[in-house]
Amino acid sequence: MRTRIFLTLLFSGFAFTSCNADPEPDAKKADAKQDKAALKAKLTPLQYEVAVENGTEPPFRNDYWDNKKDGIYVDVISGKPLFSSKDKFKSGTGWPSFTQPLDEKEIVEIKDTKFGMVRVEVRSKTGDAHLGHVFDDGPQPTGLRYCMNSASMRFIPSEKLEAEGLGKYAKLFTGEAKKEKEEKKKGE
């Protein structure tokens, strides 16, 4: 009789524990698979390889390395603003390079020790896209070179910012920003 009670309690406890097990790990795995599937459908194969799988596109054979148009670059996954053409410079590397981000809150920097070197990886905060790396060999005023992958970004020309819902950035290309900066200096 004691054995039967013990076994009943043992199996009841086991069943209770099994039913109340945290489903989170499996749910998170399913969400990650679903997110990756949605991104694979949304992005080109190269965009997916670079932004999601942390790849690198070929230098000098990408969309924006030599783009000279006015506008901003947004995250290919989230659409959040990342860089401005006003901060872009010709680095000679074959990738679009910038002295600073447009919105520092949208940039995440992570120590990267892959390939036997120490670098700083740059990712987008909202989209978690791999953007590229930042180096300290850029021009002034920052001395930084944000060496980015075109495949992780989408360029929006200045004349289309309003239509894309990013009108607040249009003033960067009209002279309004320069005027505001000068007025701010006068007030200090």
C-alpha positions in Angstrom: 0.0 0.0 0.0 2.8 2.4 0.9 4.5 1.7 -2.4 1.3 2.4 -4.3 0.8 5.8 -2.5 4.5 6.6 -3.0 4.2 5.8 -6.7 1.0 7.7 -7.0 2.5 10.8 -5.4 5.7 10.4 -7.4 3.8 10.2 -10.7 1.4 13.0 -9.7 4.3 15.2 -8.9 6.0 14.3 -12.1 2.9 15.0 -14.1 2.4 18.3 -12.2 6.0 19.3 -12.8 5.8 18.4 -16.5 2.6 20.3 -17.0 4.0 23.4 -15.4 7.3 23.4 -17.2 8.3 26.7 -18.7 7.4 26.7 -22.4 9.5 29.8 -23.0 12.6 28.1 -24.6 10.5 26.4 -27.2 8.3 29.5 -27.8 11.4 31.6 -28.3 12.9 29.1 -30.7 9.7 29.1 -32.7 9.6 32.9 -32.7 13.2 33.1 -33.9 12.5 30.6 -36.7 9.4 32.6 -37.7 11.3 35.9 -37.6 14.0 34.5 -39.8 11.5 33.0 -42.2 9.8 36.4 -42.5 13.1 38.2 -43.0 14.1 35.7 -45.7 10.9 36.5 -47.5 11.4 40.3 -47.1 15.1 40.6 -47.9 17.2 39.8 -50.9 19.6 36.8 -50.4 22.6 39.2 -50.0 20.7 41.4 -47.5 19.8 38.4 -45.5 23.3 37.0 -45.5 24.8 40.3 -44.4 22.2 41.8 -42.0 20.9 38.5 -40.4 23.8 36.1 -40.8 26.6 38.7 -40.1 28.2 38.5 -43.5 30.2 41.0 -45.5 29.4 42.2 -49.0 32.2 42.6 -51.6 34.0 45.9 -51.6 33.5 48.2 -54.6 30.6 46.0 -55.8 27.8 47.2 -53.5 25.1 49.8 -53.9 26.3 52.7 -51.8 30.1 52.7 -51.7 30.2 55.5 -54.3 26.8 57.1 -53.7 27.1 60.9 -53.7 23.4 61.8 -53.5 22.0 63.7 -50.5 19.8 61.6 -48.2 19.8 59.2 -45.3 20.5 55.6 -44.9 18.0 53.5 -42.9 18.2 50.0 -41.4 17.0 47.5 -44.0 15.1 45.5 -41.4 13.5 48.2 -39.2 13.6 51.3 -41.4 15.1 53.3 -38.6 17.5 56.1 -39.6 21.2 55.3 -39.2 23.5 57.6 -41.2 23.3 60.8 -43.2 25.1 61.5 -46.5 26.4 64.7 -44.8 28.6 62.4 -42.7 29.7 60.1 -45.5 33.2 60.3 -46.9 35.3 58.5 -49.4 37.5 56.0 -47.4 38.9 54.1 -50.3 37.8 50.8 -48.7 35.0 50.0 -51.2 32.2 50.3 -48.5 30.2 53.3 -47.5 31.9 55.0 -44.6 30.6 57.7 -42.2 32.2 59.8 -39.5 29.2 59.4 -37.2 25.7 57.9 -36.9 22.6 60.0 -37.5 21.0 58.7 -34.4 23.4 57.2 -31.8 20.5 55.6 -29.9 19.9 53.3 -32.9 23.5 52.1 -33.0 24.9 49.2 -30.8 28.7 48.6 -30.7 30.0 45.2 -29.7 33.5 43.9 -29.3 34.3 41.5 -32.1 37.3 39.1 -31.8 36.6 37.0 -34.9 39.3 36.3 -37.4 42.1 36.8 -34.9 41.7 40.6 -34.6 39.9 42.9 -32.2 37.3 45.1 -33.9 34.1 46.9 -32.9 31.0 45.5 -34.7 28.1 47.9 -35.4 24.5 46.6 -35.2 21.2 48.4 -35.4 19.4 48.5 -32.1 15.8 48.0 -33.3 16.4 45.7 -36.3 19.4 43.9 -34.8 21.0 44.0 -38.3 24.7 43.6 -38.7 25.8 46.8 -40.2 29.6 46.6 -40.3 32.4 47.8 -38.0 33.7 51.1 -36.6 37.4 52.0 -36.7 39.4 54.9 -35.2 41.2 55.9 -38.4 38.5 58.3 -39.8 38.7 62.0 -40.6 37.9 64.8 -38.2 35.8 65.9 -36.4 35.3 62.5 -34.9 38.3 60.5 -36.1 35.9 57.5 -36.6 35.2 55.5 -39.7 31.9 53.6 -39.6 32.5 51.1 -42.4 29.1 49.8 -43.3 27.6 47.2 -45.6 25.2 48.6 -48.2 23.2 45.4 -48.0 22.2 46.3 -44.4 20.9 49.7 -45.3 18.4 51.4 -47.7 19.1 54.8 -49.0 16.4 57.4 -49.1 17.1 60.5 -51.2 16.5 63.9 -49.6 13.6 64.7 -51.9 11.8 61.5 -50.8 12.2 61.9 -47.0 8.8 63.5 -46.5 7.0 60.8 -48.5 8.8 58.1 -46.4 7.7 59.7 -43.1 11.2 61.0 -42.3 10.5 64.7 -43.1 12.2 65.9 -39.9 15.5 64.9 -41.6 14.9 66.9 -44.7 16.2 70.1 -43.1 19.7 68.5 -43.1 19.7 69.1 -46.8 18.0 72.5 -47.1 20.3 74.8 -45.1 17.8 75.0 -42.2 20.1 72.8 -40.1 23.1 75.2 -40.7 20.9 78.2 -39.9 19.7 76.6 -36.6 23.3 75.7 -35.7 24.5 79.3 -36.3 21.6 80.7 -34.2 22.4 78.3 -31.4 26.0 79.4 -31.4 24.9 83.1 -31.2 22.7 82.3 -28.2 25.6 80.7 -26.3 
